[in-house]
Amino acid sequence: MTGTTRHRPLARLTMGLACALMIAVTAGCAAEDDPSRAKVGSCLEAQGKGGKTVRDDFRLVPCTSPRAAYKMIRKNDQCGDSTNGYLEIGTRRSRTRLCLTLNASEGDCFYQEIGFPTGRASKVSCGPAATYRVTKVSDGTADASVCGKDVPNWTKTPDVLPRAIVYRHPPLTLCADRP
C-alpha cells in the first residue's frame, strides 16, 4: 500500500505535464491563423457573417488560397480614409487595426455582406452567389476614372454597378461590375 501512494504524486505530475503540453500544442496550432499575427502582405479569410470588426471571424490564409478575400496593407492608425476597409482586433483598451484591401485579381468574384467598406466580402465562384466581379485591377492608381468616365466610387454609391473601389494608401483601384 505504501508503494502505491508514493507513485501517485508522480503520476499526477506526469498527467499535469501531459495536459499542459496538449494545451500548449493546441494553442500554438490555433495561433498560426490568428489575424493578430498578420504582417503587411498577409491575407485573410472572412468567416461568419457581419461587419469586419470581429477578430474570431477572420483567419490568416495563404494569399494563393481561393478563400483569401483580404490582404493587409498597413497596421494601426495608418489606414487612411474610409475607402480602406479595416479589421479591429484586441481588447477595448488596446485595439489594433489591420488596414485591408480586397485580395483581387481580374475576374475574381465576391459576395458582399452588408455594405462596403464595413461589410464583409468573401471570394466566391462567379455566378448567382456573387455580388460583383472584378473587371480590372489598377495597382499604383487611386482614381475611379480608370474604370470608366462615369463610374462612381463604391463608397459614394454602394449599390450601383459598375463601380470603382478606390484605395488611397497605397494607391489601388479595382473596377467591379455584375458577375
VOSELO-963515 format. One record per atom (N, C-alpha, C, O, CB): x, y, z; residue in one letter. Coordinates in steps of 0.05 Angstrom, whole numbers, plus 5000, padded with zeros to 4 digits. Glycine has a CB too. Example, Ala and Ser with C-alpha at 12.3 -4.5 7.8 and 13.67 -1.06 7.14 Angstrom:
BEGIN
526448865156A;524649105156A;526449345156A;528549345169A;522649115181A;525749555142S;527349795143S;525850015157S;526850235161S;528249885114S;
END
This chain:
BEGIN
501649765000M;500050005000M;501750255000M;501150454986M;498150005024M;503950255015T;505650485016T;506950544989T;507350774982T;507750455038T;507650334974G;508950364948G;507050504929G;507950654912G;509850094937G;504450444930T;502450564912T;502150864918T;501951014899T;499750414915T;502050944942T;501651224948T;504051384941T;503751624935T;500951254978T;506451264942R;508851414935R;508851494905R;509951704898R;511351254941R;507551334888H;507551384859H;505351574850H;505451674828H;507351124844H;503351614867R;501151784859R;501952074853R;501152174833R;499051784881R;503652194870P;504452474863P;505952484837P;505652674821P;506252594886P;507552284831L;509052274806L;507052234783L;507452364762L;511052044807L;505052064786A;503052024765A;501552284760A;500952354737A;501151794773A;500852424782R;499352674779R;501052884765R;500053024747R;498452774807R;503552894772L;505353084759L;505653024729L;505653204713L;508153084773L;505952764723T;506152684695T;503652754680T;503852854657T;506752384693T;501352694691M;498852764678M;498553064674M;497653154653M;496452644694M;499253214695G;499153504693G;500953614671G;500053794656G;499853634720G;503353514669L;505153594648L;504153524620L;504353674601L;507953474652L;502953284618A;501853194592A;499553384584A;499253454561A;500852904594A;497753454603C;495553634597C;496553914589C;495554024570C;493653654622C;498554014604A;499654274597A;500954274569A;500654464554A;501854354618A;502254054562L;503454034536L;501254024514L;501554154493L;505153774534L;499153874519M;496953864499M;495654144496M;495054224473M;494753664508M;495254294517I;494154564516I;496054744500I;495154894483I;493554674544I;498654724506A;500554894492A;500654834462A;500855014446A;503354864504A;500554584455V;500654504427V;498054594413V;498254704391V;500954194424V;495854554426T;493254644414T;493254944411T;492455044390T;490854554432T;494055094431A;494155384429A;496055474407A;495455664392A;494855514456A;498255344405G;500255414384G;499155374356G;499655534338G;502755254387G;497655154352C;496455104326C;494355314319C;494255404296C;495254824325C;492655374338A;490555574334A;491755844328A;490556004312A;488655584358A;493955904340A;495156174337A;496256224310A;496656454302A;497256214358A;496956014295E;498156044268E;496256204249E;497256344232E;498855774256E;493656174252D;491856314234D;490556554248D;488556664237D;489756124224D;491556634271D;490456864286D;491057124271D;493457174265D;491656874315D;489057284265P;489557534250P;491457734264P;492657904251P;486957674245P;491757704290S;493657894304S;496557834296S;498258004301S;493357864334S;497057614283R;499757554273R;500257654245R;502357604233R;500257244274R;498257784233A;498557884206A;500758084203A;501258254220A;495858004196A;502058074180K;504158264173K;503358384146K;501558274132K;506958124171K;504558604138V;503858734113V;504258514091V;506358394089V;505658984107V;502158484074G;502258284053G;500858024061G;500457854043G;505058224046G;500157984086S;498757744095S;495857754084S;494757974080S;498657724126S;494757524080C;491957504070C;490157374091C;491057214107C;491857344044C;487657454090L;485657364110L;483157264096L;482357354074L;484957584130L;481957074109E;479356964100E;477257064119E;477657064144E;479356654098E;474957164109A;472757234126A;471056994131A;470356844112A;471057464112A;470356944156Q;468556724163Q;466156844177Q;466357074187Q;470056514181Q;464056704179G;461656804193G;460357024177G;460657054153G;462456914220G;458657184191K;457157394178K;457457654194K;458157654217K;454157324176K;457057874180G;457058134194G;459258314185G;460558274164G;457258094223G;459858524201G;461858714195G;464658614200G;465058404211G;461358964211G;466658784192K;469458704194K;470658784220K;472958894220K;470958814171K;469458744242T;470658824268T;470858594287T;471558644310T;469059044280T;470258354279V;470358124298V;472757954291V;472857814270V;467757964296V;474757954309R;477257804304R;476757514300R;477957394282R;479057844328R;474957384315D;474557104313D;473257014286D;473256774280D;472757004335D;472257204271D;471057144246D;472957164222D;472157144199D;468757324241D;475557204228F;477557224207F;479857034214F;480456984238F;478657504204F;481156934194R;483556774199R;485556814176R;484856874153R;482856474201R;488156794183L;490256824163L;490256574145L;489956354154L;493056854177L;490556624119V;490756404100V;492856484079V;493456724076V;487956354086V;493956294065P;495856364043P;494456534023P;492056494016P;496956104030P;495856734012C;494756913993C;493856773967C;492156883952C;496657133985C;494856543962T;494056383938T;491556223943T;490456103924T;496356203930T;490556223967S;488156073973S;485756203960S;485556453960S;487656054004S;483856053949P;481456173937P;479756313958P;477956463951P;479855953923P;480256263984R;478656384005R;479956654015R;478756794031R;478356194029R;482256724005A;483756964014A;482457214002A;483457303981A;486756944007A;480457314015A;478957544004A;480357814011A;479858013997A;476157544015A;481957824032Y;483158074040Y;486258054041Y;487357844046Y;482058154067Y;487558284037K;490458304040K;490958544059K;489858754056K;491858344012K;492758494079M;493458714097M;495558894084M;497658794075M;494558594124M;495059154084I;496859344072I;498259524092I;500459624086I;495359514052I;497059554115R;498259724136R;497059634163R;495259464164R;497560024131R;498259744185K;497359674211K;496859924228K;498160124224K;499359494225K;494959914246N;494260114266N;493060364253N;491360334236N;496660194281N;493960604261D;492560844252D;493360934224D;492761164217D;493161064272D;494660774209Q;495560844182Q;493460764161Q;494160744137Q;498260724176Q;491060704168C;489060604149C;488160824130C;487060754109C;486760494164C;488561074137G;487761284118G;484761334119G;483561304140G;488561204090G;483661414097D;480861494096D;479061244096D;479961014096D;480261664071D;476461294096S;474461084099S;474260904074S;472860704074S;471761194104S;475660964052T;475560784029T;477160534034T;476760334021T;476660934004T;478960544054N;480360294062N;478660144082N;477660264101N;483160354073N;478259894078G;476859734098G;478859674120G;481359694116G;475759474086G;477959594143Y;479759514164Y;478459314183Y;476059274183Y;480659754180Y;480159174198L;479258984217L;480459064244L;482859104246L;480158684210L;478759104264E;479859174291E;479958914307E;478058764309E;478059384304E;482358884320I;482658654337I;483858744364I;484958964365I;484558434324I;483558584385G;484758654411G;482558714431G;480258664426G;486658884408G;483458824453T;481658894475T;480659184471T;481459324453T;482958864503T;478859264489R;477759534487R;479959744491R;479959964480R;475559584507R;481859674509R;484059864515R;486259864494R;487460074488R;485259804542R;486759634483S;489059614464S;488059494437S;488459254433S;491359454476S;486859654421R;485959564395R;488159584374R;489659784374R;483459714387R;488259394357T;489959404334T;488159414310T;486259274308T;492059164333T;488859574291R;487359604267R;488959494244R;491159594239R;486459894262R;487959294229L;489159194205L;487859324182L;485459304178L;488958884204L;489459464165C;488359604142C;488259404119C;490359294112C;490059864135C;485959364108L;485559154088L;484659254061L;483259454059L;483558954098L;485559124040T;484459164013T;483358894005T;483958684017T;486559273993T;481658893984L;480858633973L;483258503960L;484858643947L;478558673953L;483658253964N;485758103951N;484558003924N;483657773922N;486757853969N;484658183905A;483158123880A;484958133856A;486858293853A;480958323876A;484357953837S;485557953811S;483257983791S;480957933798S;487157683805S;483958063767E;481858093747E;480357833743E;481657623740E;483158193720E;477757843744G;476057613740G;475057483766G;473357313766G;477557403725G;476257563789D;475357463815D;472457563821D;471857793815D;477257543838D;470857393834C;468157463842C;468057463873C;469357303886C;466057273830C;466357643883F;466057673912F;463057683919F;461457763903F;467457923922F;462457593943Y;459857623955Y;460257833977Y;461857793995Y;458657353966Y;458658053976Q;458958273995Q;456658254015Q;454358274007Q;459058543981Q;457358224041E;455258234062E;455158514073E;457158654075E;455958034085E;452758604079I;452158874089I;452859074069I;451359104049I;453658924116I;454959224071G;455759424052G;458759484054G;459959424074G;454159684057G;459759614034F;462659674033F;463059944046F;461260114042F;463759664004F;465060004061P;467359834068P;466959684094P;468759524101P;469759994069P;464759734109T;464559594135T;463659314133T;464159154152T;462759754152T;462259244112G;461358964109G;463558784102G;465858864097G;459158954088G;462958534101R;464958324096R;464658214068R;462458174058R;464658104116R;466958174055A;466958054028A;468157774030A;470057724045A;468558224008A;467157594014S;468257324012S;468557263983S;466857323966S;466357114026S;470857133976K;471257043948K;469356813943K;469156623959K;474156963943K;468056823920V;466156613912V;466556553883V;467856703869V;463256683919V;465356333874S;465356283845S;463556483831S;461556563842S;464455983839S;464256563807C;462656743792C;460056603785C;460056373775C;464056853767C;457756733790G;455156613786G;453156743804G;453556963813G;455256303791G;450856603809P;448756723824P;449456803853P;448256993864P;446456533825P;451456673865A;452256743892A;453956993894A;454357103916A;453756513905A;454957083872A;456757323871A;455257583871A;453157603858A;458657303847A;456257773885T;455158043885T;456458213863T;455058373850T;455558183912T;459058173858Y;460458313837Y;462858163828Y;463857973841Y;461258593847Y;463958243805R;466358123793R;468358353789R;467558573780R;465657973766R;470858303795V;472958503790V;473758483761V;474658273751V;475458453809V;473358703746T;473958713717T;476658823711T;477658783689T;471758863703T;477758983730K;480359103725K;481759163751K;480459233771K;480059363708K;484359123752V;485959193775V;488059393766V;489659333748V;487358943788V;488059633778S;490059843771S;491759903796S;491060083811S;488560093760S;493959753798D;495759793821D;497360053817D;498360103795D;497659553824D;497560213838G;499060463836G;497360703829G;498360923826G;501260433817G;494660653825T;492860863817T;490460873837T;489260673843T;491860823788T;489861113846A;487561153864A;485661343850A;485361583857A;488361263892A;484261253829D;482661423812D;480361263799D;480861083783D;484361563790D;477961333807A;475661183797A;475361203767A;474161023754A;473161293810A;476461403754S;476161443725S;477561223709S;476961193685S;477261703717S;479361063721V;480560843706V;478560623700V;478960453683V;482960723722V;476260633714C;474160443709C;472060533688C;470360383680C;472660373735C;472360783680G;470460893660G;469861183668G;470061263691G;467960733658G;468961333649K;468561623652K;466461683675K;466961853691K;467561743627K;464261543675D;462161603694D;461861383716D;459761373729D;459561633680D;463861223720V;463661013741V;464261133768V;466361253773V;465760783734V;462261103787P;462661223813P;464461063832P;464860823828P;459861263826P;465561203852N;467061063873N;465060913890N;462861013896N;468661263890N;465760673899W;464060503914W;462860633939W;460560603945W;465560253922W;464460783953T;463560903978T;461361103975T;459761153993T;465861033993T;461161223951K;459061423946K;456461293936K;454361403941K;460061623926K;456661073922T;454260933912T;454660633915T;455260503895T;453761013882T;454360533939P;454960253944P;453260043929P;454059813927P;454860203973P;450960123920D;449159933907D;449059953876D;447459823864D;446459963917D;450860113865V;450860153836V;453159993823V;455359993833V;451160453830V;452559863801L;454559723785L;454459833757L;452159883748L;454259413785L;456559873743P;459359833751P;460160053771P;458860263774P;461259833727P;462359993786R;463360183805R;466360143809R;467459943801R;461960153832R;467560343821A;470460333827A;470860293857A;469360413873A;471960583816A;472760133865I;473560103892I;476360233894I;478260123884I;473459803902I;476460463907V;478960623907V;480260613934V;478960683954V;478460913898V;482660523935Y;484360533959Y;486460743955Y;487860743935Y;485660243966Y;486760923974R;488561143971R;491461083980R;493361183969R;487561383986R;491660924001H;494360874013H;494760574018H;493560474037H;494661024040H;496360434003P;497560513978P;495560523956P;493460403958P;499860323971P;496060673935P;494160713913P;493460453899P;495260303890P;495160913893P;490860393897L;489860163883L;486960213875L;485460313892L;490159903901L;486360153851T;483560183842T;482659913830T;484059793813T;483260413821T;480359823840L;479159573829L;476559653815L;474959813826L;478659363852L;476159563792C;473659613777C;471859363781C;472659143777C;474159663747C;469359413789A;467459203794A;464959233777A;464059453772A;466759193824A;463959003769D;461459003753D;459858753760D;460558603778D;462159013722D;457658723746R;455958483751R;457558223746R;459258213728R;453458493733R;456958023761P;458357773758P;457657643732P;458757423726P;457857573780P;
END
